[in-house]
């Protein structure tokens, strides 16, 4: 398959900016250096942060929410909720296992869209009304909890489906029966915060904290359901 050189760019992942980046070429055509690149719907950044991607999905989700607010202003609550679940929430959760932020200000920014959606669905904009109660009545789990479930489900697939020779995770050789479940895995050694908050390093901690009855489930659908309900 021939490469479209107009769509090829050079993105170097590093925490420090080089004054003169090394030039790269394909078939004698120089590649344009960039700080961010969209790949399979995810915006990758040279400094290994997800701020740009999250800003983009927040903008897209806000536009979608604005559309359904204008279109379904007088619609019944069940139709508004269905529109939110179909048109807005997927924009906030695509590939979230990878970019799930640990910073509180980012998680709050993402959740604020669901908060506004809950008020729109119920047509309750009173400042004295608890938005948490509205979301509970609508059976809308917090997006942060849903991202945790998504990360654990993906980790579960790695644990059970990827051969040990190719897997980045390994079973722990030290297990305390009263504290640990039998599927405990070794933690990663992290020297930077960026690496410590990446998917594998972060999810290992959540995986090891699972109760034994959930951690030993092998079926991915049953596991996902159990984590969602826990």
PAROVEX-600772 format. One line per field, with one value per residue: residue number from 0; x, y, z of N, C-alpha, C in turn. Coordinates in Angstrom, 1 decimal, decimal comma, always signed. Each point is the difference from the previous one (the first is absolute). Example, Ala and Ser with C-alpha at 12.3 -4.5 7.8 and 13.67 -1.06 7.14 Angstrom:
<rs>
pos: (0	1) .
nx: (+13,2	-0,4) .
ny: (-5,7	+1,1) .
nz: (+7,8	-0,7) .
cax: (-0,9	+0,9) .
cay: (+1,2	+1,1) .
caz: (+0,0	+0,0) .
cx: (+0,9	-0,8) .
cy: (+1,2	+1,1) .
cz: (+0,0	+0,8) .
</rs>
This chain:
<rs>
pos: (0	1	2	3	4	5	6	7	8	9	10	11	12	13	14	15	16	17	18	19	20	21	22	23	24	25	26	27	28	29	30	31	32	33	34	35	36	37	38	39	40	41	42	43	44	45	46	47	48	49	50	51	52	53	54	55	56	57	58	59	60	61	62	63	64	65	66	67	68	69	70	71	72	73	74	75	76	77	78	79	80	81	82	83	84	85	86	87	88	89	90	91	92	93	94	95	96	97	98	99	100	101	102	103	104	105	106	107	108	109	110	111	112	113	114	115	116	117	118	119	120	121	122	123	124	125	126	127	128	129	130	131	132	133	134	135	136	137	138	139	140	141	142	143	144	145	146	147	148	149	150	151	152	153	154	155	156	157	158	159	160	161	162	163	164	165	166	167	168	169	170	171	172	173	174	175	176	177	178	179	180	181	182	183	184	185	186	187	188	189	190	191	192	193	194	195	196	197	198	199	200	201	202	203	204	205	206	207	208	209	210	211	212	213	214	215	216	217	218	219	220	221	222	223	224	225	226	227	228	229) .
nx: (+0,8	-0,2	+1,1	-1,0	+1,1	-1,1	-0,3	+1,2	+0,2	+0,9	-0,3	+0,8	-0,1	+0,0	+0,6	+1,0	+0,0	+0,3	+1,2	+0,6	-1,3	+0,2	+0,5	-1,2	+0,3	-0,9	+0,8	+0,9	-1,2	+0,4	+0,0	-1,2	+0,8	-0,7	-0,8	-1,0	-0,6	-1,0	-0,1	-0,8	-0,1	+1,2	+0,0	+1,1	+0,7	+0,9	-0,7	-0,7	-0,6	-1,2	+0,5	+0,8	+0,2	+0,1	+0,7	+0,5	+0,0	+0,5	+0,8	+0,4	+0,2	+0,6	+0,6	+0,2	+0,4	+0,6	+0,4	+0,1	+0,7	+0,5	+0,3	+0,4	+0,0	-1,0	+1,1	-0,5	+0,1	-0,8	-0,5	+0,0	-0,4	-0,8	-0,4	+0,0	-0,6	-0,7	-0,2	-0,1	-0,5	-0,3	-0,2	-0,5	-0,2	+0,1	+0,5	-1,0	+0,1	+0,4	-1,0	-0,6	-0,4	+1,1	+0,1	-0,2	+0,7	+0,7	+0,0	+0,2	+0,9	+0,4	-0,1	+0,5	+0,5	+0,3	+0,6	+0,4	+0,4	+0,4	+0,5	+0,6	+0,4	+0,3	+0,6	+1,1	-0,1	-0,7	+0,7	-1,2	-0,2	+0,2	+1,0	+0,6	-1,0	+0,1	+1,3	-0,2	-1,0	+0,9	+0,6	+0,6	+0,8	+0,7	+0,4	+0,4	-1,1	-0,6	+0,9	-0,1	-1,3	+0,1	+0,8	-0,8	-1,0	+0,7	+0,3	-1,2	-0,3	+0,8	-0,6	-1,2	+0,2	+0,9	+0,7	+0,5	+0,4	-1,2	-0,3	-0,4	-1,0	+0,3	-0,4	-0,5	+1,3	-0,4	-0,7	-0,7	-0,3	+0,4	+1,0	+0,5	-0,4	-0,4	-0,6	+0,6	+0,3	+1,3	+0,4	-0,2	+1,3	-0,4	+0,7	-1,0	-0,6	+0,5	+1,1	+0,0	-0,5	+0,9	-0,5	+1,0	+0,9	-0,9	-0,3	+1,3	+0,1	-0,8	+0,8	+1,1	-0,7	-0,2	-1,3	+0,3	-1,3	+0,4	+1,1	-0,7	-0,8	-0,2	-1,4	+0,4	-1,1	+0,2	+1,3	-0,3	-0,9	+0,9	+0,9	-0,9	-0,3	+1,3) .
ny: (-1,2	+0,9	+0,7	+0,6	+0,5	+0,5	-1,2	-0,1	-0,2	+0,8	-1,0	+0,8	-1,1	+1,1	+0,1	-0,1	+1,3	-0,5	+0,7	-1,2	-0,3	-1,3	+0,2	-0,3	-0,9	+0,0	-0,9	+0,5	-0,3	+1,2	-0,5	+0,6	+0,6	-0,6	+0,8	-0,1	-1,2	+0,1	-1,1	-0,5	+1,3	-0,2	+1,1	-0,4	+0,2	+0,9	+0,7	-0,9	+1,2	+0,1	+1,1	-0,1	-1,3	+0,2	+1,0	-0,9	-1,0	+0,9	+0,5	-1,2	-0,4	+1,2	-0,1	-1,3	+0,3	+1,0	-0,9	-0,9	+1,0	+0,4	-1,3	-0,4	+1,3	-0,4	-0,8	-1,3	-0,2	-1,0	+0,9	+1,0	-0,9	-0,6	+1,3	+0,2	-1,2	+0,5	+1,3	+0,0	-0,9	-0,6	+1,3	-0,2	-1,1	+0,5	-1,3	+0,2	-1,3	+0,6	+0,9	-0,9	+1,3	+0,4	+1,1	+0,5	+1,1	-1,0	-0,8	+1,1	+0,4	-1,2	-0,1	+1,2	-0,7	-1,1	+0,8	+0,7	-1,2	-0,4	+1,3	-0,1	-1,2	+0,4	+0,9	-0,3	+1,4	-0,5	+1,0	-0,1	-0,4	-1,1	+0,3	-0,3	+0,6	+1,1	-0,1	-0,1	+1,0	+0,5	-0,6	+1,1	-1,1	+0,4	+0,9	+0,5	-0,5	+0,5	+1,0	+0,0	-0,2	+1,0	+0,7	-0,3	+0,2	+1,1	+0,3	-0,4	+0,6	+1,0	-0,1	-0,2	+1,0	+0,8	-0,8	-0,7	-0,7	+0,4	-0,4	+1,3	-0,8	-0,2	-1,3	+0,4	+0,0	+1,2	-0,9	+1,0	-1,2	+0,6	+0,5	-1,0	+0,3	-1,1	+1,0	+0,2	+1,2	-0,1	+0,9	+1,0	+0,0	+1,1	+0,7	+0,1	+1,2	+0,3	-0,7	+0,6	+1,0	-0,7	-0,5	-0,6	+0,9	+0,8	-0,8	-0,3	+1,2	+0,4	-0,7	+0,4	+1,0	-0,7	-0,2	-1,1	+0,1	+1,2	+0,1	-1,0	+0,9	-1,0	-0,1	+0,6	-0,6	-1,2	+0,1	+0,4	-0,9	-0,8	+0,5	+0,0	-1,1	-0,1) .
nz: (+0,0	-1,0	+0,4	+0,7	-0,6	-0,6	+0,3	-0,4	+1,3	+0,6	+0,9	+0,8	+0,7	+0,6	+1,2	-0,7	-0,3	-1,1	+0,1	-0,4	-0,2	+0,2	-1,2	-0,4	-0,9	-0,9	-0,7	+0,8	+0,5	+0,4	+1,2	+0,1	+0,8	+0,9	+0,7	-0,8	+0,1	-0,9	+0,8	-1,0	-0,2	+0,3	+0,7	-0,6	+1,1	-0,4	+0,9	-0,7	-0,2	+0,6	+0,4	-1,1	+0,2	+1,3	-0,3	-0,9	+0,8	+0,9	-1,0	-0,5	+1,2	+0,2	-1,2	+0,3	+1,2	-0,6	-0,9	+0,9	+0,7	-1,1	-0,4	+1,3	-0,2	-0,8	-0,2	+0,1	+1,3	-0,3	-0,8	+0,9	+0,9	-0,8	-0,2	+1,3	+0,3	-1,0	+0,2	+1,3	+0,8	-1,2	-0,2	+1,2	-0,7	-1,2	+0,0	+0,9	-0,2	-1,2	-0,2	+0,7	+0,2	+0,6	-0,7	+1,2	-0,4	-0,5	+1,1	+0,7	-0,9	+0,0	+1,3	-0,2	-1,1	+0,7	+0,9	-1,0	-0,5	+1,3	+0,2	-1,2	+0,3	+1,2	-0,8	+0,7	+0,0	+1,0	+0,5	+0,6	-1,2	+0,6	-0,8	+1,1	+0,6	-0,9	+0,0	+1,3	-0,1	-0,8	+1,1	+0,2	-0,2	+1,0	-0,8	+1,1	+0,6	-1,1	+0,1	+1,3	-0,2	-0,9	+0,9	+1,0	-0,8	-0,5	+1,2	+0,3	-1,1	+0,3	+1,2	-0,6	-0,8	+0,6	-0,8	+1,0	-1,1	-0,3	+1,2	+0,2	+0,3	+1,3	+0,2	+1,1	+0,3	+0,5	+0,6	+0,7	+0,3	+1,2	-0,9	-0,7	-1,2	-0,5	-0,6	+1,1	-0,5	-0,6	+0,9	-0,8	-0,3	+0,6	-0,9	-0,9	+0,2	-1,2	+0,3	+1,2	-0,7	-0,6	-1,1	-0,3	+0,2	-0,5	-1,1	+0,0	+0,5	-1,0	-0,8	+0,6	-0,1	-1,1	+0,4	+0,8	+0,4	-0,2	+0,6	+0,5	-0,4	-0,8	+0,1	-1,1	-0,5	+0,6	-0,4	-1,3	+0,0	+0,5	-0,9	-0,9	+0,6	+0,0) .
cax: (-0,8	+0,9	-0,2	-0,3	+1,0	-0,6	-0,6	+1,1	+0,6	+1,0	-0,3	+0,9	-0,5	+1,0	-0,4	+0,8	-0,1	+1,3	+0,1	+0,2	-0,4	+0,7	-0,9	-0,3	-0,6	-0,6	+0,2	+0,6	-0,9	+0,1	-1,2	-0,3	-0,1	-1,2	-0,1	-1,2	-0,4	-1,2	+0,1	-1,1	-1,0	+0,6	+1,1	+1,2	+0,8	+1,5	+0,4	-0,7	-1,2	-1,3	-0,7	-0,5	-1,1	-1,1	-0,6	-0,7	-1,2	-1,0	-0,6	-0,9	-1,1	-0,8	-0,8	-1,0	-1,0	-0,7	-0,9	-1,2	-0,8	-0,8	-0,9	-1,0	-0,3	-1,4	-0,2	-0,1	+1,3	+0,6	+0,6	+1,2	+1,1	+0,5	+0,8	+1,3	+0,7	+0,4	+0,8	+1,0	+0,8	+1,1	+1,1	+0,7	+0,5	+0,8	+1,4	+0,2	+0,9	+1,3	+0,2	-0,7	+0,8	+0,0	-0,1	-1,4	-0,6	-0,4	-1,1	-1,2	-0,4	-0,7	-1,2	-0,9	-0,9	-1,1	-0,8	-0,9	-0,9	-1,0	-0,9	-0,8	-1,0	-1,1	-0,5	+0,1	+1,2	+0,1	+1,3	-0,2	-0,2	+1,2	+0,2	+0,3	-1,3	-0,6	+0,7	-0,3	-1,3	+0,1	+0,9	+1,2	+1,2	+1,0	+0,9	+1,3	-0,2	-0,1	+1,3	+0,6	-0,5	+0,5	+1,4	+0,1	-0,5	+1,0	+1,1	-0,5	+0,3	+1,5	+0,4	-0,4	+0,1	+1,3	+1,0	+0,9	+1,2	-0,3	-0,8	+0,8	-0,3	+0,4	-0,6	+0,9	+0,5	-0,2	-1,4	-0,4	-1,4	-1,1	-0,1	+0,1	-0,7	+1,0	+0,4	+0,8	+1,1	+1,0	-0,1	+1,1	+0,9	-0,3	+0,9	-0,6	-1,5	-0,6	-0,1	-0,7	-1,4	-0,4	-1,1	+0,4	+0,5	-1,1	-1,1	+0,5	-0,4	-1,5	-0,2	+0,4	-1,0	-1,3	-0,3	+0,3	-1,1	+0,0	+1,3	+0,1	-0,9	+0,8	-0,8	+0,1	-1,3	-0,3	+1,0	-0,4	-1,3	+0,3	+0,7	-1,0	-1,0	+0,7) .
cay: (+1,2	+1,2	+1,0	+1,4	+0,7	+1,2	-0,3	-0,6	+1,0	-0,5	+0,4	-0,6	+0,0	+0,4	+1,1	+1,3	+0,4	+0,0	+1,2	-0,3	-1,4	-0,7	-0,1	-1,3	+0,0	-1,2	+0,1	+1,3	+1,1	+0,3	+0,0	+1,2	-0,2	+0,5	-0,3	-0,8	-0,7	-0,8	-1,3	-0,9	+0,7	+0,4	+1,1	-0,3	+1,2	-0,3	+0,0	-1,2	+0,3	-0,2	+1,2	+0,4	-0,9	+0,3	+1,3	-0,2	-0,8	+0,8	+0,9	-0,8	-0,4	+1,2	+0,3	-1,0	+0,3	+1,2	-0,4	-0,7	+0,9	+0,8	-0,8	-0,7	+0,9	-0,4	-1,4	-0,7	-0,3	-1,2	+0,3	+0,8	-0,9	-0,8	+0,8	+0,3	-1,2	-0,4	+1,0	+0,8	-0,8	-0,7	+0,9	+0,2	-1,3	-0,7	-0,3	+0,6	-0,9	+0,5	+1,4	+0,3	+0,9	-0,2	+1,3	+0,3	+1,0	-0,6	-0,8	+0,9	+0,6	-1,0	-0,3	+1,2	-0,1	-0,9	+0,7	+0,9	-0,8	-0,4	+1,1	+0,1	-1,1	+0,1	+1,4	+0,5	+0,8	+0,7	-0,1	-0,7	-1,4	-0,8	-0,6	-1,4	-0,7	-0,1	-1,0	-1,3	-0,3	-0,3	-1,2	+0,5	-0,2	+1,1	-0,3	-0,5	-1,4	-0,8	-0,1	-1,0	-1,3	-0,2	-0,4	-1,4	-1,0	-0,2	-0,7	-1,4	-0,6	-0,3	-1,0	-1,3	-0,4	+0,2	-1,0	+0,6	+0,5	+1,3	+0,9	+0,9	-0,2	-1,3	-0,4	+0,3	-1,2	+0,2	+0,2	-0,2	-0,6	+0,8	+1,3	+0,0	-1,1	-0,9	+0,6	+1,2	+0,1	+0,9	+1,4	+0,5	+1,0	+1,2	+1,1	+1,2	+0,0	-0,3	-1,5	-0,6	+0,3	-0,7	-1,1	-1,2	+0,3	+0,4	-1,0	-1,1	+0,3	-0,2	-1,4	-0,7	+0,4	-0,6	-1,1	-1,2	-0,5	+0,7	-0,2	-1,3	-0,2	-0,2	+0,4	+1,5	+0,7	-0,1	+0,9	+1,4	+0,2	+0,0	+1,2	+1,1	-0,1	+0,0) .
caz: (+0,0	+0,0	+1,1	-0,4	+0,7	+0,5	+1,3	+0,9	+0,8	+0,9	+1,4	+0,9	+1,4	+1,0	+0,9	-0,3	-1,4	-0,7	-0,8	-1,4	-0,2	-1,1	-1,2	-0,6	-1,3	-0,6	-1,4	-0,2	+0,3	+1,5	+0,8	+0,8	+1,5	+0,7	+1,5	+0,2	-1,2	+0,2	-0,6	+0,4	+0,8	+1,3	-0,2	+0,7	+0,2	+0,1	+1,4	+0,6	+0,8	-0,7	+0,1	-1,3	-0,4	+0,9	-0,4	-1,2	+0,2	+0,7	-0,9	-0,8	+0,9	+0,3	-1,2	-0,1	+1,1	-0,4	-1,0	+0,5	+0,8	-1,0	-0,7	+0,8	+1,1	+0,6	-0,1	+1,3	+0,7	-0,4	-1,4	+0,2	+0,5	-1,1	-0,9	+0,7	+0,0	-1,4	-0,7	+0,8	+0,8	-0,7	-0,3	+1,2	+0,5	-1,1	+0,4	+1,3	+0,7	-0,2	+0,4	+1,3	+0,8	+1,5	+0,5	+0,4	-0,8	-1,2	+0,3	+0,3	-1,3	-0,8	+0,7	+0,0	-1,1	+0,4	+0,9	-0,7	-0,7	+0,9	+0,2	-1,2	-0,2	+1,0	+0,0	+1,4	+0,1	+1,3	+0,6	+1,3	-0,3	-0,1	-1,3	+0,2	+0,2	-1,3	-0,7	+0,6	-0,4	-1,4	-0,1	-0,7	+0,8	-0,3	-1,1	+0,6	+0,3	-1,2	-0,5	+0,8	-0,5	-1,3	+0,2	+0,6	-1,0	-0,9	+0,7	+0,1	-1,3	+0,0	+1,0	-0,3	-1,5	-0,6	+0,5	+1,0	-0,7	-0,7	+0,9	+0,8	+1,4	+0,5	+1,3	+1,1	+0,7	+1,4	+0,2	+1,3	-0,1	+0,7	-0,5	-1,5	-0,8	-0,7	-1,3	+0,2	-0,9	+0,5	-0,3	-0,8	+0,6	-0,7	+0,5	-0,4	+0,2	-1,3	-0,2	+1,2	-0,3	-1,3	+0,1	+0,7	+1,4	+0,8	+0,2	+0,9	+1,4	+0,1	-0,2	+1,2	+1,1	-0,2	+0,9	-0,6	-0,8	-1,3	-0,6	-0,5	-1,1	-1,3	-1,2	-0,1	+0,1	+1,5	+0,8	-0,2	+0,8	+1,4	+0,4	-0,2	+1,1	+1,3) .
cx: (+0,9	-0,4	-0,4	+0,9	-0,6	-0,6	+1,0	+0,6	+1,0	-0,4	+1,0	-0,5	+1,1	-0,5	+0,8	+0,0	+1,4	+0,0	+0,1	-0,4	+0,7	-1,0	-0,2	-0,7	-0,6	+0,1	+0,5	-0,9	+0,1	-1,4	-0,1	-0,1	-1,2	+0,1	-1,2	-0,4	-1,2	+0,2	-1,1	-1,0	+0,6	+1,1	+1,2	+0,8	+1,4	+0,4	-0,7	-1,1	-1,2	-0,8	-0,7	-1,2	-1,2	-0,7	-0,8	-1,3	-1,0	-0,7	-1,1	-1,3	-0,9	-0,9	-1,1	-1,1	-0,8	-1,0	-1,3	-0,8	-0,9	-1,0	-1,1	-0,4	-1,3	-0,2	-0,2	+1,3	+0,7	+0,6	+1,2	+1,2	+0,5	+0,9	+1,4	+0,9	+0,5	+0,9	+1,0	+1,0	+1,1	+1,1	+0,9	+0,7	+0,8	+1,4	+0,4	+1,0	+1,4	+0,3	-0,6	+0,9	+0,0	-0,1	-1,5	-0,7	-0,5	-1,2	-1,3	-0,5	-0,8	-1,3	-1,0	-1,0	-1,2	-0,9	-1,0	-1,0	-1,1	-1,1	-1,0	-1,0	-1,1	-0,7	+0,0	+1,3	+0,1	+1,3	+0,0	-0,2	+1,4	+0,1	+0,4	-1,3	-0,7	+0,7	-0,4	-1,4	+0,0	+0,8	+1,2	+1,2	+1,0	+1,0	+1,4	-0,1	-0,1	+1,3	+0,8	-0,4	+0,6	+1,5	+0,2	-0,4	+1,1	+1,2	-0,3	+0,3	+1,5	+0,4	-0,3	+0,2	+1,3	+1,0	+1,1	+1,3	-0,2	-0,7	+1,0	-0,2	+0,4	-0,6	+1,0	+0,4	-0,2	-1,5	-0,3	-1,5	-1,1	-0,2	-0,1	-0,9	+1,0	+0,4	+0,7	+1,2	+1,0	-0,2	+1,2	+0,8	-0,1	+0,9	-0,6	-1,5	-0,7	-0,2	-0,8	-1,5	-0,4	-0,9	+0,5	+0,4	-1,2	-1,0	+0,5	-0,5	-1,5	-0,3	+0,3	-0,9	-1,4	-0,2	+0,2	-1,0	-0,1	+1,3	+0,2	-1,0	+0,7	-0,8	+0,0	-1,3	-0,5	+0,8	-0,5	-1,3	+0,3	+0,7	-0,9	-0,9	+0,7	+0,1) .
cy: (+1,2	+1,0	+1,4	+0,9	+1,4	-0,2	-0,5	+1,2	-0,6	+0,5	-0,8	+0,1	+0,2	+1,1	+1,3	+0,3	+0,1	+1,3	-0,2	-1,5	-0,7	-0,1	-1,4	+0,1	-1,3	+0,2	+1,4	+1,2	+0,3	-0,1	+1,2	-0,4	+0,6	-0,4	-0,9	-0,6	-0,9	-1,4	-0,9	+0,7	+0,5	+1,0	-0,3	+1,3	-0,4	-0,1	-1,1	+0,4	-0,1	+1,3	+0,4	-0,9	+0,2	+1,3	-0,2	-0,8	+0,8	+1,0	-0,7	-0,4	+1,2	+0,3	-1,0	+0,3	+1,2	-0,3	-0,7	+0,9	+0,9	-0,8	-0,6	+0,8	-0,4	-1,5	-0,6	-0,4	-1,3	+0,1	+0,8	-0,9	-0,8	+0,7	+0,3	-1,3	-0,4	+1,0	+0,7	-0,9	-0,7	+0,8	+0,3	-1,3	-0,8	-0,1	+0,5	-0,8	+0,6	+1,3	+0,4	+0,9	-0,3	+1,4	+0,3	+1,0	-0,5	-1,0	+0,8	+0,6	-1,0	-0,3	+1,1	-0,1	-0,9	+0,7	+0,9	-0,8	-0,5	+1,0	+0,2	-1,1	+0,1	+1,4	+0,6	+0,8	+0,8	-0,2	-0,8	-1,5	-0,7	-0,7	-1,5	-0,8	-0,2	-1,2	-1,4	-0,4	-0,4	-1,2	+0,4	-0,1	+1,1	-0,5	-0,5	-1,4	-0,8	-0,1	-1,1	-1,4	-0,4	-0,4	-1,4	-1,0	-0,2	-0,7	-1,4	-0,7	-0,3	-1,1	-1,4	-0,4	+0,2	-0,9	+0,8	+0,5	+1,3	+1,0	+0,9	-0,3	-1,5	-0,2	+0,2	-1,4	+0,0	+0,3	-0,3	-0,4	+0,9	+1,3	+0,1	-1,1	-0,8	+0,5	+1,3	+0,1	+1,0	+1,4	+0,5	+1,0	+1,3	+1,1	+1,3	-0,1	-0,3	-1,5	-0,6	+0,1	-0,6	-1,2	-1,2	+0,3	+0,4	-1,0	-1,2	+0,2	-0,3	-1,5	-0,8	+0,3	-0,7	-1,1	-1,3	-0,6	+0,6	-0,3	-1,4	-0,3	+0,0	+0,6	+1,6	+0,7	-0,1	+0,9	+1,5	+0,3	+0,0	+1,2	+1,2	+0,1	+0,1	+1,5) .
cz: (+0,0	+1,1	-0,6	+0,8	+0,5	+1,4	+1,1	+0,7	+1,0	+1,4	+0,9	+1,4	+1,0	+0,9	-0,2	-1,4	-0,6	-0,8	-1,5	-0,1	-1,2	-1,2	-0,4	-1,3	-0,4	-1,5	-0,4	+0,3	+1,5	+0,7	+0,8	+1,5	+0,6	+1,5	+0,3	-1,3	+0,3	-0,6	+0,6	+1,0	+1,3	-0,4	+0,9	+0,1	+0,3	+1,5	+0,8	+0,9	-0,9	+0,0	-1,3	-0,4	+0,8	-0,4	-1,3	+0,2	+0,8	-0,9	-0,9	+0,8	+0,3	-1,2	-0,2	+1,0	-0,4	-1,1	+0,5	+0,9	-0,9	-0,6	+0,8	+1,3	+0,7	+0,0	+1,3	+0,5	-0,6	-1,4	+0,2	+0,6	-1,1	-1,0	+0,6	-0,1	-1,4	-0,6	+0,8	+0,8	-0,7	-0,4	+1,2	+0,4	-1,0	+0,5	+1,4	+0,8	+0,0	+0,6	+1,3	+0,9	+1,5	+0,6	+0,3	-0,9	-1,4	+0,1	+0,2	-1,3	-0,8	+0,7	-0,1	-1,2	+0,3	+1,0	-0,7	-0,8	+0,9	+0,3	-1,2	-0,1	+1,0	+0,0	+1,4	+0,0	+1,3	+0,6	+1,3	-0,2	-0,2	-1,3	+0,2	+0,2	-1,3	-0,8	+0,5	-0,4	-1,5	-0,3	-0,9	+0,9	-0,3	-1,1	+0,5	+0,4	-1,2	-0,7	+0,8	-0,4	-1,3	+0,0	+0,5	-1,0	-1,0	+0,6	+0,2	-1,3	-0,2	+0,8	-0,5	-1,5	-0,6	+0,6	+0,8	-0,7	-0,6	+0,9	+0,8	+1,5	+0,4	+1,3	+1,2	+0,7	+1,5	+0,3	+1,5	+0,0	+0,6	-0,6	-1,5	-0,6	-0,8	-1,3	+0,2	-0,9	+0,6	-0,4	-0,8	+0,8	-0,8	+0,6	-0,4	+0,3	-1,2	-0,1	+1,1	-0,3	-1,4	+0,3	+0,9	+1,4	+0,9	+0,3	+0,8	+1,4	+0,2	-0,1	+1,3	+1,2	-0,2	+1,0	-0,7	-0,9	-1,4	-0,7	-0,7	-1,1	-1,3	-1,2	+0,0	+0,3	+1,5	+0,8	-0,1	+0,8	+1,5	+0,5	-0,1	+1,2	+1,4	+0,6) .
</rs>
